[in-house]
């Protein structure tokens, strides 16, 4: 299993220390990888600024308290960004091109949740270099936050 260190990913902004990655030829069906970050309060404002999603359930404590969630929640699409980080830095890793991503949101993200993106290689196409991966985001309580499938083009060996 490929696993990025939790401690190195807890900075608000920074480059993860682990950019090992694998080439298409060295990836096996069934292989897994993980990428973990703690969802900090600062992420809500940053993601809102980047996405334009200023929904008060994320931004306004009083509004969010009156919602079905009984408090502020993180942006669900942040899970997609976390999965992108896992694909780009862990499995397959640097040089990977995203082709598609499906995602189903199951539970809300809470401030200070430790979220782990888990990837599993479900299939490979040698002709197109496409890799199909199941994707799951879980919190520190092992609750599933999101699930889906990704299709990526992995880098290949030179020559």
N, C-alpha and C positions, 0 to 999 in steps of 0.2 A: 504494500500500500504506500502511496505517495502522500506525505502529510506535511503541510506548511506549519511552522511554529506559531502557536497562539500568541506568545508574547510579542513577537516582532510585528504583528498586525494590529496591535492595539493603539498605535499612534493615530491621531486624527488625520494627518497627512504624512505620507512617507512611502518609501519603496520597500516592499517585502524583501527580506534577505534571501528568500528561497525562490530562485527562478531556474530550477533544474529542468523540468519538462522532459518530454520524450518525443522521439521521431515516430512517424506512422509505423515504420517497419518494426519498432520495438514495443508497440502497444498490443496488448492481448485482450480478447473478449473476457469480461469478468473482472478486469483490473479496476481498482478504485482509487480515488483521491479525495482529499478533504482540504478545506480552506476555512479558517475561523476568524471572525471579527466580533468585537463587542460593539453593539449598536449604542452609540453615545448620543446624548441630547443634541449636541452640535450638528449631528448628521441630518436632523430634521430640517434645520434652516438651510444647510448646504444643498440638500437634495431639492428642497422647494425652489431655491434660487436657480439650480441647474435645470429643473424640469418645468418650472412654472406652476407646479401643483401646490397651491397654498390653501388647500382644504382645511377648514378650521378644526376638523377632527385630529389633524396633525399639529396645528399651530396654536390653537386657543384652548388653554387649560379648562376654562369654565364651559365652553361649548362642548369640548370632548367629554367632560364629566357627565353632561346631560345625554350623551349618545349611548348607544347600545354597548359600547366598549367601556364606559365608566372611567374614562381617562384618555390621555393622549396616546396615540399609536404611531408607529413608524409607517412610512410609505411602503406599501406592498411591493411596488416596483423596485424598491431597493434590493429585494431578494434577487431580482433579475441581475442587478449590478453585482451582487455578491457572487452569483453563479458565473458571471462574466470574469470576475477576478479569479475564480477557481480554474476556469478553462484557460485563462491567459497565463497564469503563473504556476499551476500545478499539473493539470492533466487535460490535454496534452502538454500545454505550456507555451512559452514564447514562440511567436510566429503562427499560432493557430488562428484560423479565420472562422468566425461564427457564420453559419448558414441559416439556422433557425432555432427558435426556442419556444416551447409551449410552457405555460405555467398556470397552476391552479393554486389559489390562496386558501389556506385551511384555517389558520389562526393568525391573530394580529401580532405584530412586532411591538414589544414594549421597550421603553428606554432602559438601557443597561442589560438587555438580553445578550447573552453570548450565542451568536448564531454561527452554525457550521453548515457550509455547503458541501454536500456529499455527491460525488459523481461516480457512476459505474458504466463502464464500456459495455454496451449491449450488442454492438455489431460493428463490422468494418467492411468497407467496399474497396478492394484493392485497385480497381480500375479508376475510381473517382477520388480515392483517398478520403472519402467521407467516413466519419465515425459517428455512430449514434450512441448517446449516453443518457441514462436516466439520471435525474437530478432531484435532490431532496434538500431542503433547508430545515434544520431542526434547531431548537433552542436548548439551553442548559438543562431544562426539565425533560428533554427528549420528546417534546411536543413537535409534531410536524407543522411547520409554518407554511411551506409551499412545496409542491412537487411538479415535475414536468419532464420534458424530453428536450435534449439539445442535439443538433446536427452540426458538426464542425469539420473543417478541413485541417488535418494535422500537417505540420511540416514534414518533409522527407529528408532522407540522407542525401548529401551531395553526390552527384555523379549519375 
